[in-house]
């Protein structure tokens, strides 16, 4: 049935098996052997050397050995699940030879005397009446059966380059076989990840493109939109089961937020954050479901039901924004999950405020004071960006003044304060150009005079740019802090206090400023800051514990920061409270975890030798390190005291990974590392980077808005799960993502600023050329 080919490439030998050509039956579209002679030839081929044995006078035993060897070689040494195909030579009672299909199927009698053929691998059944049903459909199933162990060996293999695993650079040479099933799965994953409409697979251009990429793919093998939708559901169910196994027995931190579709349907997004046993941070969407209203108890019941469906029995924290209904949600969950197995300290630390949302409110309060200056600069930027001629005039003034800058003017978006920051940051660099245009450009000056005459704002003056310049310096702190808080590729809980400490000190200094405008701005922002975070007493204390569990800071950094902000006496009290909470968590984890791991004593520990173990200097250095550690641990009765008494690690290491440190030292602190695993997984923001600066609600895109709520959940969740292969703890990935985000934001802002200039032209072109939809939202 197969022809064995051996191809040598370099020093490697690849074996290929070429199947017998199959002809399609036009009546049922199933493969079958073309003639009875071909079938006999295939039977003889399966018998390996039966004909040769007769000609050479060999015995039947030699025939069976050759057949077994041939089949073993064809399956790359795997033990076949069916008897050697020489058995197929046995004749039926009518004298006809038995079909090859029955090597893979078994006849079973069911009710009413109906005979069914059941696949030996996947247990799929077909009608098997000997008079009315043939075996061509059975042979077709054998070639595509997903559980057939020999299916991958069908067809000649192709050499291909495949990226190396674990993010390593370069490629490796592998042998592959084209599979329609694999291509269908990849197509469904592309639809999910790239958020494409299902109907794109039915376009003529798409079909031409994919058949050009893979000539073996027939047009009829390209699935329809309905088939793609079923494949999407299948991928969702498969990935859901994988995630369910990962979450088994795991305590999670939750974030929740609401979204709105174009049909004004409300969706709730529930995301869990956790650190696995390999100390890698994970962020997974659990549910993206429709909710009836925004009442706190409604959201709470939805979250409880979702957690029970996933089998999660422990919530460490729930991060929400400052909506009043969210407080009701937290109280509801604290009450109903109080008796769950994974509850920590009766859920008293569950409520976590979204820090990015609070920063938005603080910045919004500050922008009110300089609103007039910002409005004048915004109008000047809008004038320059409103037409190509005005933009060219602006560039001519730049050349005359000898100014060169890669930064381009960009308009802001009212609901995204970071865009206002970027607009002011670039505009203040061109202060001289704007002031010169006010004197020499008649179009610019007349534009603002007409606005003043109608009660509007005039052109920006020197004091406006000075105000903006001072505020930009201050606003940069909030911009950087919001980016850090909203990261999803790295731990954020230990970085919270660093940013808050710098912001709080900056506000305190500006309150004493001689500049009246900046002083009033800082005073308003300080009032808003104390409303949500107080004197540090309204911040969830877990964020202080996260700082202590950062080996670069420990308790020393908190002692320094508190004494700088609140004074030495108040700072000492706050430090004692944080240490007491850490001890309380440590005691709790010791009580719920079986104490079967004993802490090694100083004399029992084996020093870690770094370098050549045969070098006596290296051995002495390692023993000295162990001696110092033992000296520091004298008088320490628990892991917390031992951890705090040791020196801070990695303070000068720019590539320090806090999760990597705990992974390497978890054996030294078996119980404290369990505390760190939960505390460091706490997210300080509910939203991703791209929406963290927004003061408006999140909107579901047009394509997904046209789908049913269940399909929207399948697409959103599956997309998040499929993209979870991005490495989380690598600085390189983090830097690349942040750079791409900045580039994307700049591009969006430039496009939005130029859209107003082209609006009138586009409307004229639309009326003359006819309107053509850019993308269809049809399912």
C-alpha atoms as one frame of an Amber mdcrd trajectory, in Angstrom:
protein
   0.000   0.000   0.000   2.980   2.330   0.580   6.171   2.923  -1.330   9.176
   3.571   0.914  11.598   6.257  -0.235  14.888   7.194   1.424  16.295  10.674
   0.866  19.682  11.697   2.280  20.185  15.368   3.198  23.693  16.103   4.461
  24.297  13.516   7.164  20.617  12.935   7.982  18.451  10.328   6.289  14.716
  11.020   5.926  12.270   8.230   5.126   9.135   9.096   3.221   6.115   6.931
   2.571   4.128   7.638  -0.565   0.523   6.451  -0.320  -1.347   4.748  -3.120
  -3.150   7.404  -5.195  -6.831   7.666  -4.309  -9.613   8.599  -6.694 -12.630
  10.646  -5.518 -16.024   9.036  -5.897 -18.263  11.695  -7.430 -21.352  10.269
  -5.779 -20.283  10.477  -2.118 -17.030  12.493  -2.336 -15.084   9.713  -0.568
 -11.752   8.125  -1.537 -11.614   4.519  -2.776  -9.107   2.226  -4.506  -9.545
   2.770  -8.241  -9.737  -0.860  -9.485  -9.935  -4.377  -8.130  -6.455  -4.993
  -9.498  -5.176  -2.009  -7.551  -6.882  -3.369  -4.463  -5.212  -6.743  -4.968
  -1.873  -5.009  -5.475  -2.383  -3.026  -2.299  -3.213  -6.230  -0.440  -0.039
  -7.840  -1.722   1.943  -4.747  -0.700   0.534  -4.983   2.806   1.633  -8.583
   2.847   5.146  -7.231   2.355   6.852 -10.040   0.410   4.120 -12.636  -0.115
   4.552 -12.816  -3.905   8.300 -12.795  -3.636   8.105 -15.624  -1.125   6.159
 -17.816  -3.542   8.565 -17.094  -6.364  11.637 -17.784  -4.278  10.156 -20.688
  -2.381  10.338 -18.942   0.996   8.191 -20.089   3.880   5.046 -18.409   5.290
   6.978 -17.467   8.411   9.357 -15.316   6.383   6.357 -13.614   4.808   4.927
 -12.649   8.182   8.289 -11.369   9.436   8.750  -9.197   6.344   5.235  -7.798
   6.724   5.789  -6.936  10.349   9.142  -5.307   9.537   7.607  -3.241   6.743
   4.807  -1.942   8.942   7.161  -1.180  11.848   9.456   0.753   9.506   6.527
   2.728   8.103   5.450   3.809  11.574   8.937   4.910  12.674   9.236   2.127
  15.206   5.837   2.682  16.892   3.849  -0.419  17.797   0.801  -0.527  15.461
  -2.608  -0.723  17.076  -3.920  -3.085  14.395  -2.696  -6.553  13.378  -0.200
  -6.765  10.501  -1.988  -6.178   7.236  -1.158  -9.664   6.006  -4.302 -10.672
   7.896  -6.317  -8.798   5.281  -5.527 -11.574   2.808  -7.982 -13.855   4.519
 -11.062 -14.365   2.429 -14.653 -13.871   3.441 -17.189 -16.630   3.222 -18.188
 -15.540  -0.282 -14.647 -15.872  -1.593 -14.047 -12.106  -1.822 -10.978 -10.634
  -0.189 -11.526  -8.639   2.998 -11.359  -4.845   2.631  -8.423  -3.011   4.199
 -10.940  -0.847   6.056 -11.670  -3.689   8.498  -8.127  -3.454   9.853  -9.291
  -0.173  11.412 -13.014  -0.835  12.022 -15.039  -3.395  13.918 -18.574  -4.558
  13.076 -21.082  -4.088  15.884 -24.756  -5.116  15.991 -27.067  -2.473  17.440
 -30.801  -2.315  18.030 -33.173  -3.533  15.293 -30.382  -5.662  13.832 -28.549
  -2.757  12.219 -24.828  -3.365  11.651 -22.456  -0.479  12.398 -18.736  -0.086
  11.719 -16.964   1.447  14.739 -13.519   3.032  14.354 -10.882   1.357  16.533
  -9.295   4.717  17.348 -11.930   7.453  17.764 -15.001   5.155  18.120 -16.911
   6.977  15.386 -19.563   4.746  13.782 -20.844   4.299  10.208 -23.525   2.106
   8.645 -21.953  -1.194   7.587 -24.664  -3.218   5.836 -22.809  -5.524   3.439
 -25.396  -5.151   0.674 -26.206  -1.439   0.669 -23.057   0.140   2.184 -19.539
   0.039   0.794 -16.264   0.700   2.536 -15.068   3.769   0.621 -16.326   6.076
   3.371 -14.515   3.956   5.949 -11.257   4.223   4.029 -11.746   7.983   3.795
 -12.193   8.216   7.561  -8.975   6.257   8.217  -6.914   8.890   6.392  -8.348
  11.771   8.462  -9.046  10.097  11.806  -7.459  12.406  14.412  -6.580   9.478
  16.720  -5.091   7.193  14.075  -1.465   6.731  15.228  -0.272   6.141  11.668
  -2.085   9.102  10.130   0.873  11.453  10.375   2.969   9.114   8.236   0.622
   9.322   5.278   2.037  11.332   2.436   5.525  12.488   1.578   7.087  14.810
   4.107   8.564  18.227   3.383  11.571  19.838   5.014  10.766  23.167   6.667
  12.290  25.708   9.043  10.580  26.087  12.405  11.339  28.696  15.120  13.156
  27.345  18.154  11.277  26.877  21.398  11.368  29.005  24.576  11.996  32.251
  22.712  15.470  31.244  21.471  16.673  32.958  18.334  17.114  31.031  15.106
  15.341  28.155  13.375  15.559  24.397  13.293  15.079  22.054  10.328  12.108
  19.715  10.710  10.120  17.386   8.489   6.445  18.263   8.173   3.353  16.859
   6.545   0.529  19.023   5.250  -2.736  18.429   7.075  -6.111  19.954   6.259
  -7.122  19.640   9.920  -4.035  21.538  11.105  -4.624  24.292   8.553  -8.260
  24.614   9.662  -7.195  24.975  13.277  -4.596  27.602  12.355  -7.229  29.491
  10.357  -9.640  29.531  13.311  -6.862  30.745  15.600  -6.062  33.540  13.146
  -9.728  34.599  13.158  -9.647  34.702  16.960  -6.314  36.454  17.479  -6.606
  39.021  14.689 -10.314  39.734  15.377 -11.377  39.021  11.802 -15.002  38.517
  10.690 -15.988  34.939   9.921 -17.053  35.820   6.376 -13.469  36.630   5.327
 -12.853  32.924   4.616 -15.460  32.961   1.841 -13.857  35.750  -0.181 -12.380
  34.922  -3.575  -9.144  36.756  -2.796  -8.613  34.815   0.430  -9.166  31.474
  -1.288  -6.756  32.373  -4.072  -4.148  33.463  -1.554  -4.237  30.321   0.622
  -4.235  27.942  -2.338  -1.192  29.765  -3.674   0.568  29.359  -0.333  -0.248
  25.641  -0.199  -1.068  24.007  -3.565  -2.087  20.816  -1.748  -5.021  22.681
  -0.202  -8.115  22.263  -2.367 -10.696  25.026  -2.570 -13.365  22.712  -1.199
 -11.187  22.121   1.884 -11.430  25.817   2.838 -14.115  25.970   5.548 -17.217
  28.119   5.407 -18.057  30.782   7.983 -20.307  28.344   9.815 -17.499  25.772
  10.020 -15.058  28.410  11.265 -17.540  29.411  13.973 -17.750  25.779  15.102
 -13.951  25.522  15.092 -13.742  28.672  17.236 -16.065  27.100  19.801 -13.961
  23.932  19.747 -10.761  25.902  20.404 -12.477  27.794  23.226 -13.547  24.551
  24.905 -10.113  22.987  24.486  -8.239  25.995  25.891 -10.781  26.312  28.681
 -10.010  22.794  29.897  -6.264  23.504  29.835  -6.770  26.617  31.933  -9.093
  24.789  34.321  -6.311  22.288  35.074  -3.822  25.123  35.663  -6.189  26.836
  38.115  -6.928  23.699  40.114  -6.158  24.398  43.770  -4.836  27.872  42.934
  -5.679  31.071  44.828  -6.203  33.988  42.420  -6.324  37.769  42.385  -9.219
  39.202  40.383  -9.884  42.347  38.394 -13.224  43.268  36.898 -14.409  45.988
  34.570 -17.453  46.708  32.425 -17.636  47.216  28.661 -20.388  48.476  26.371
 -21.264  47.256  22.875 -22.615  49.414  20.058 -26.069  48.030  20.873 -25.671
  49.384  24.448 -25.360  45.869  25.872 -23.360  45.724  29.099 -20.520  43.219
  29.402 -18.471  42.317  32.452 -14.864  41.232  32.010 -13.486  39.091  34.843
  -9.721  38.496  34.803  -7.622  36.398  37.165  -3.953  36.925  38.007  -1.752
  34.261  39.566   1.829  33.045  39.802   2.379  29.395  38.943   4.788  26.893
  40.504   7.565  27.982  38.124   7.187  31.576  39.374   5.750  32.982  36.175
   3.007  35.596  36.259  -0.215  34.790  34.392  -3.170  36.945  33.428  -6.219
  35.103  32.098  -9.731  36.264  31.265 -12.217  33.966  32.977 -15.453  35.462
  31.711 -16.619  38.106  29.269 -20.341  37.839  29.844 -23.409  40.029  29.513
 -24.838  41.564  32.695 -28.314  42.930  33.259 -27.283  46.070  35.135 -24.381
  47.676  37.008 -25.683  47.048  40.509 -23.063  45.802  42.934 -24.924  42.674
  43.986 -25.611  41.729  40.346 -21.897  41.926  39.532 -21.048  40.048  42.743
 -23.412  37.166  41.970 -22.028  36.940  38.440 -18.473  36.717  39.780 -19.441
  34.087  42.361 -21.178  31.953  39.727 -18.177  32.223  37.388 -15.714  31.178
  40.111 -17.829  28.157  41.003 -17.954  27.118  37.345 -14.164  27.284  37.159
 -13.716  25.413  40.436 -11.818  28.299  42.064 -12.209  28.329  45.835  -9.903
  31.156  46.871  -9.878  34.926  46.188  -6.940  36.893  47.525  -7.842  40.364
  46.216 -10.412  42.001  43.954  -9.182  45.136  42.167 -11.974  47.521  41.115
 -12.357  51.192  40.283 -14.005  53.759  42.562 -17.619  53.356  41.447 -19.924
  53.153  44.437 -21.470  49.913  43.184 -18.098  48.176  43.364 -18.004  48.599
  47.133 -21.246  46.618  47.295 -19.679  43.962  45.043 -16.671  43.591  47.345
 -18.817  43.327  50.469 -21.043  40.715  48.812 -18.037  38.566  47.828 -16.425
  38.960  51.249 -19.600  37.566  52.776 -20.336  34.659  50.404 -16.717  33.447
  50.047 -15.777  33.759  53.709 -16.004  29.979  54.253 -14.191  28.947  51.061
 -11.067  26.817  51.449  -8.704  29.383  49.923  -9.911  32.389  51.944  -7.091
  34.379  53.595  -7.697  36.185  56.919 -11.477  36.149  56.391 -11.145  38.333
  53.240 -10.271  41.452  55.227  -7.651  42.421  52.597  -9.781  41.668  49.528
 -10.676  45.213  48.409  -8.010  46.792  46.181  -8.644  50.195  44.579  -7.541
  50.704  40.965  -4.509  52.972  41.275  -4.566  54.030  37.615  -8.147  55.245
  38.024  -7.219  57.309  41.082  -4.301  58.875  39.197  -6.737  59.826  36.428
  -8.907  61.652  38.937  -5.930  63.448  40.487  -4.611  64.577  37.083  -8.086
  65.691  36.003  -8.278  67.872  39.098  -4.947  69.468  38.204  -5.852  70.116
  34.578  -8.795  72.274  35.653  -6.475  74.998  36.971  -4.531  75.449  33.741
  -7.459  74.743  31.459  -7.261  78.157  29.752  -3.550  77.804  28.895  -4.052
  74.269  27.657  -7.037  75.357  25.552  -5.020  78.122  23.831  -2.132  75.771
  23.024  -4.592  73.136  21.800  -6.231  75.659  19.459  -2.843  76.716  18.070
  -1.944  73.096  17.365  -5.341  72.522  15.748  -4.763  75.518  13.462  -1.414
  74.136  12.235  -2.755  70.581  11.749  -5.973  71.635  10.000  -4.491  71.923
   6.486  -1.294  70.995   4.578  -0.649  74.665   3.688  -0.707  75.763   7.326
   1.501  72.843   8.287   4.000  73.814   5.573   3.960  77.433   6.796   4.782
  76.165  10.280   7.725  74.179   8.883   8.992  77.232   7.005   9.079  79.203
  10.246  10.967  76.331  11.870  13.632  76.486   9.134  13.918  80.263   9.426
  14.503  79.942  13.177  16.983  77.122  12.666  14.955  74.591  14.647  15.183
  70.889  14.001  13.034  68.359  15.788  11.873  64.824  15.110   8.816  65.427
  17.288   5.657  66.315  15.408   2.706  68.311  16.652  -0.240  66.168  17.682
  -3.730  66.940  18.895  -5.009  65.453  22.126  -8.140  63.437  22.791 -10.283
  64.923  25.605 -10.922  61.577  27.320  -7.240  60.560  27.323  -5.127  62.816
  29.507  -1.918  61.155  28.362  -2.602  62.552  24.887  -2.883  66.014  26.450
   0.479  65.429  28.093   2.045  64.372  24.782   0.520  67.375  22.987   1.875
  69.846  25.556   5.251  68.119  25.640   5.762  68.597  21.894   4.058  71.992
  21.583   6.173  73.721  24.221   9.308  72.869  22.201   7.971  75.097  19.387
   7.135  78.099  21.552   9.325  80.431  19.455   7.646  79.292  16.231   4.130
  79.950  17.553   5.114  83.377  18.911   6.777  84.347  15.585   3.701  83.215
  13.632   1.540  85.438  15.841   3.522  88.481  14.620   4.297  87.585  11.003
   1.641  85.166   9.761  -1.501  87.119   8.869  -3.606  83.984   8.572  -2.626
  82.798  12.070  -3.205  86.168  13.764  -6.509  86.850  11.975  -7.742  83.355
  12.888  -7.358  84.049  16.610  -8.609  87.667  16.361 -11.844  86.417  14.873
 -12.149  83.909  17.725 -11.579  86.623  20.315 -14.190  88.829  18.686 -16.695
  85.982  18.960 -15.916  85.411  22.639 -13.339  82.678  22.144  -9.741  82.319
  23.307  -6.857  84.173  21.761  -3.491  82.864  20.631  -1.165  81.374  23.258
   1.278  83.844  24.807   4.576  83.328  26.599   2.943  82.825  29.996   0.721
  80.076  28.570   3.745  78.141  27.368   5.495  78.658  30.722   2.484  77.241
  32.549   2.312  74.275  30.208   6.045  73.646  30.483   5.932  73.580  34.273
   2.870  71.364  34.297   4.382  68.936  31.750   7.326  68.288  34.073   4.913
  67.507  36.870   2.566  65.504  34.640   5.408  63.267  33.472   5.456  61.636
  36.912   1.812  60.609  36.545   2.369  59.476  32.983   5.208  57.122  33.940
   3.377  55.892  37.043   0.224  55.060  35.084   2.252  53.079  32.556   3.858
  51.045  35.341   0.588  50.453  37.168  -1.140  49.243  34.007   1.476  46.710
  32.921   0.396  43.110  32.487   3.744  41.525  31.592   5.381  42.047  34.969
   4.668  42.353  38.689   3.162  45.733  39.626   2.382  45.486  43.339   5.995
  46.004  44.427   6.359  49.084  42.155   3.320  50.919  43.511   4.893  52.569
  46.541   7.935  53.845  44.601   5.704  55.879  42.296   3.350  57.083  45.030
   6.271  58.213  47.173   7.721  60.334  44.333   4.299  61.803  43.404   3.434
  62.610  47.018   6.755  64.379  47.553   6.377  66.358  44.312   2.877  67.514
  45.274   4.145  68.575  48.708   6.906  70.682  47.137   4.570  72.342  44.628
   2.134  73.282  47.371   4.897  75.566  48.697   5.665  76.983  45.216   5.795
  80.764  44.603   3.934  80.240  41.321   0.285  80.843  42.214  -1.040  78.713
  39.390   1.132  75.709  40.233   0.427  76.141  43.935  -3.334  76.085  43.383
  -2.986  73.119  41.036  -0.929  71.140  43.557  -3.321  72.019  46.396  -6.315
  70.672  44.464  -4.411  67.512  43.529  -3.324  66.981  47.150  -6.940  67.228
  48.290  -7.956  64.573  45.760  -4.944  62.420  46.733  -5.871  62.458  50.418
  -9.506  61.713  49.610  -8.617  58.288  48.193  -5.275  57.436  49.845  -5.305
  59.662  52.951  -2.062  59.805  54.921  -1.209  56.332  53.720  -3.883  54.798
  55.951  -6.429  54.328  53.130  -4.052  52.287  50.983  -4.493  48.522  51.103
  -1.623  47.410  53.400  -0.839  44.495  51.077   0.897  47.025  48.825   3.276
  47.830  51.677   3.868  44.106  52.251   4.714  43.788  48.547   7.499  46.339
  49.041   8.881  44.329  51.971   8.827  41.157  49.862  10.974  42.864  47.226
  14.506  41.755  48.239  15.927  45.062  46.958  13.933  47.098  49.487  12.587
  44.995  52.357  11.501  46.895  55.477  14.327  49.415  55.237  12.859  51.255
  52.255   9.500  51.674  53.977  11.207  53.008  57.094  13.074  55.571  55.004
  10.018  56.613  52.941   7.606  56.896  55.879  10.056  58.979  57.898  10.597
  61.318  54.917   6.874  61.884  54.358   5.292  61.615  57.819   8.210  62.035
  60.208  10.262  59.550  62.189   7.711  58.914  64.941   4.728  58.287  62.635
   6.949  56.353  60.248   8.068  53.945  62.973   4.450  53.208  63.913   3.545
  52.507  60.280   6.572  50.230  59.838   5.563  48.201  62.902   2.039  47.779
  61.493   3.386  46.506  58.169   5.700  44.012  59.888   2.838  42.811  62.086
   0.671  42.205  59.001   3.485  40.266  57.306   3.838  38.082  60.405   0.070
  37.577  60.474   0.091  36.386  56.851   3.098  34.159  57.502   1.414  32.567
  60.524  -1.759  31.974  58.528   0.081  30.258  55.676   1.987  28.102  58.163
  -1.318  27.010  59.701  -3.016  26.028  56.429   0.004  24.345  54.848   1.305
  21.045  56.152   4.612  21.684  57.951   6.385  18.748  56.340   9.291  20.832
  55.069  11.791  21.565  57.805  13.961  24.607  57.618  17.607  23.576  57.217
  19.962  24.581  59.990  23.209  26.383  59.435  25.294  23.224  59.833  23.117
  21.147  57.525  23.078  23.481  54.558  25.398  22.843  51.659  27.088  25.916
  50.200  26.300  26.814  46.611  29.575  26.809  44.703  29.757  29.293  41.851
  32.684  28.652  39.517  35.300  25.921  39.570  34.655  23.576  42.498  38.268
  22.359  42.370  39.606  25.855  42.997  40.406  26.176  46.733  39.805  29.958
  46.649  36.293  29.407  45.298  35.551  26.838  47.987  36.764  29.168  50.725
  34.637  32.014  49.377  31.525  29.802  49.302  32.065  28.635  52.870  32.573
  32.237  53.987  29.244  33.238  52.398  27.569  30.422  54.299  29.229  31.562
  57.522  27.963  35.139  57.055  24.446  33.866  56.441  24.580  31.776  59.609
  25.858  34.780  61.586  23.003  36.947  60.349  20.426  34.275  61.201  21.419
  34.033  64.869  18.394  34.766  67.011  15.923  34.432  64.113  13.076  32.156
  65.122  11.159  32.230  61.840  11.547  32.867  58.146  10.323  36.464  58.345
  13.004  37.518  60.823  15.650  35.638  58.870  14.578  37.318  55.613  14.461
  40.822  57.090  17.821  40.615  58.862  19.701  39.745  55.682  21.083  42.428
  53.381  19.089  43.682  50.400  19.899  41.942  47.109  20.035  43.275  43.557
  19.736  46.993  44.327  22.231  47.892  41.597  21.112  45.247  39.109  19.131
  46.886  36.312  17.864  43.508  35.070  16.776  42.235  38.466  13.699  39.964
  38.385  11.848  39.740  41.673  10.076  36.518  40.664  13.365  34.986  39.586
  14.868  35.789  42.999  12.007  34.093  44.832  12.221  31.106  42.522  15.900
  30.657  43.399  15.336  31.220  47.141  12.001  29.471  47.686  13.802  26.502
  49.252  15.299  28.815  51.880  11.913  30.373  52.677   9.346  27.622  51.983
   6.443  29.334  53.791   7.360  32.966  53.199   7.651  32.216  49.473   3.999
  31.115  49.506   3.075  34.514  50.945   5.184  36.230  48.272   3.536  34.210
  45.502   0.097  35.587  46.398   1.098  39.129  47.341   3.257  39.762  44.256
   0.437  38.568  41.987  -1.844  41.413  43.133  -2.585  43.819  40.227  -2.846
  47.507  41.107  -4.895  48.418  38.019  -8.027  47.022  36.412  -7.276  48.087
  32.863  -4.631  47.401  30.244  -2.165  50.022  29.117  -4.098  51.133  26.071
  -7.154  52.151  28.124  -5.510  53.145  31.397  -5.374  56.828  30.433  -8.998
  56.949  29.350 -11.750  58.603  31.348 -14.462  57.153  29.104 -15.902  53.659
  29.032 -14.487  50.782  27.035 -16.335  49.935  23.814 -16.654  46.525  22.150
 -15.550  46.766  18.501 -18.147  46.730  15.672 -17.478  43.149  14.533 -17.929
  41.643  17.967 -20.937  43.847  18.696 -22.776  42.114  15.838 -22.326  38.661
  17.393 -24.273  36.886  20.101 -23.044  37.400  23.695 -21.951  33.754  23.894
 -19.830  34.017  20.747 -18.338  37.291  21.987 -17.235  35.491  25.157 -15.730
  32.648  23.128 -13.748  35.073  20.960 -12.533  37.385  23.734 -11.522  34.607
  26.120  -9.931  32.400  23.460  -7.921  35.357  22.147  -6.541  36.025  25.612
  -5.699  32.356  26.178  -4.026  31.860  22.789  -1.894  34.970  23.273  -0.760
  33.763  26.688   2.385  32.229  25.164   4.064  35.658  25.276   6.933  35.465
  27.787   5.969  37.384  30.897   9.084  37.758  33.006  11.576  38.940  30.384
  12.675  42.592  30.358  13.204  42.439  26.594   9.568  41.567  25.930   8.406
  44.282  28.316  10.539  46.948  26.631   9.395  45.911  23.156   5.728  46.029
  24.136   6.060  49.461  25.732   7.928  50.811  22.699   5.220  49.497  20.379
   2.517  51.052  22.571   4.183  54.467  22.423   4.579  54.205  18.659   0.936
  53.172  18.304  -0.302  56.052  20.469   1.704  58.592  18.457   0.317  57.161
  15.216  -3.273  57.286  16.484  -2.921  60.854  17.706  -1.463  62.008  14.383
  -4.253  60.297  12.473  -6.895  61.876  14.697  -5.367  65.312  14.324  -5.341
  65.057  10.554  -8.843  63.586  10.290 -10.523  66.964  10.788  -8.576  68.417
   7.857  -9.649  65.656   5.515 -13.266  65.381   6.703 -14.707  67.824   4.180
 -12.663  66.361   1.321 -13.700  62.830   2.257 -17.375  63.748   2.291 -17.102
  65.208  -1.205 -15.269  62.151  -2.491 -17.813  59.906  -0.776 -20.719  61.579
  -2.496 -19.056  61.474  -5.916 -17.543  57.978  -5.763 -20.211  56.298  -3.658
 -19.809  54.902  -0.172 -17.973  51.637   0.321 -17.831  49.960   3.727 -14.338
  49.458   5.020 -15.213  46.289   6.888 -18.376  44.293   7.214 -19.674  43.379
  10.632 -21.756  40.613   9.174 -21.441  37.304  10.990
